[in-house]
């Protein structure tokens, strides 16, 4: 009996021990709770949200989606496999399940902090969280709000929910979240050059949608299968469309813009109901402010040149595939020139111009923010700089802008013209191809 108790004690970490060992070289602390809790939302009665400082996010729910080969890759990419010791916490069942699965693939010592984050938070110990996590809502929060409840950080005034895509009203008609209205990105940007519309046009569009500056707007999209060779592949990139709308609404002056993390897919996977009932917005007389209220969020070509000229204090970040970056493809069926803006910084994206796997998890939610920040830091993209993201026409750049905004970066923007605009005049706008030196 004594040996069993001793073994159990060796496997368990107390709050005091974990607190004393934080920051120890070779120690990896893993948070196996759902990602919203890691980001900052209060769950399961916790007095605070967030995570133990320096913890790595790896929700235990992901384990069912990963085969052994995929799990091995993820353990390596998150630094778990290369640590000397792993301490995992979550709900006790989640932590034990996580520990049991990863021990098959690791030779390092693995232990459980079974007092967990609830105890950590109640003792008032330091926590970290995504600074603007309130703008990244999750399905349980949205369900509670739609049911008439007042979940944490519920909007104080009028709120509208929008199903966003590019020119596919039939997708909305097929099914959408209860009470959602339809927002077509063509209402916010012009198909002529895919840049935001004029202030007058945006004012009219927002009033038609029933949005004023004080409206809380919740956006989501639906991602479907498809590739860049289609005539209109952007119609399948619903979550990117939602972040594109978030950027332009914020630029206009809507102060409370939120995204449903994982979009339509996350809602369905969480058991959320859908409806086919069409909903129509009620237009309003005034937006309530001159548009744009936040012109600094979108820069044009002259500012892009200024950013390029300031190598130490600014960064123009290419949110494009490696093949686009080195000039093997333009990435679009309507853009002929291939290459990159000379002097830019590569920020990656995903498999093509309509996918963002580098910035998302296997369940299509936002990748844990410390991983995004670490990848950016490795490329010299840091919050002390004036950072503008660009892609082909501003969509992928909008998603990365939103992630920087969630992290509280003070001076970030999207170069709206992107490669589409820059590449049309190579004599005035220097471009490069091939691997950067």
Order of alpha helices (4+ residues) and beta strands (2+ residues): alpha-alpha-beta-alpha-beta-beta-alpha-beta-alpha-beta-alpha-beta-beta-alpha-beta-alpha-beta-beta-alpha-beta-alpha-beta-alpha-beta-beta-alpha-beta-alpha-beta-beta-alpha-beta-alpha-beta-alpha-beta
